[in-house]
């Protein structure tokens, strides 16, 4: 494969990735495709070409330009935050693991998680599960009580989902927010409201990026 063919193949993969992720910031594209010293410049060149060809929409975001196959929506910043969580999962995979499913906005009626993740052991076929909460709100964090209610409904046989019979315990819950002060508030809600001892992992975005 020559340089032109390699460039075409990479651009096509980036388009597929952005379609799958719905929205990606340039920083996320760099993280996945251009993790080297001149990566930002190269990413800018590739993404600008795709934009000029009409393949991608773009707009200014917190991390520079964001890209999507569709026009910007009101939840664009939220989707970008969810996708940092998705990249975190991708980067943490062992060689024998793969993302089996990544479902945006998994709805349970009284609770809508920002994402639901199933990670598959490709050797044993065993699955492990996570919920994802991307917190950009200044309102009270009410998800602790809702996840506890979800466990209660499962234990009472009131809920049927494909993953319930495949798990050894309730999924872990990854929570990512933007400031240390907000993180502390979320941790206080967990301490007060997590009556069933569910497993929460709470990060600021900077902390999450620090593990990539």
Helices and strands as residue ranges (DSSP letters): H 3-21, E 24-25, H 26-33, H 39-52, E 57-61, E 64-68, H 76-92, E 97-107, E 112-121, E 127-134, H 143-155, G 164-166, E 172-177, H 180-193, E 200-204, H 205-210
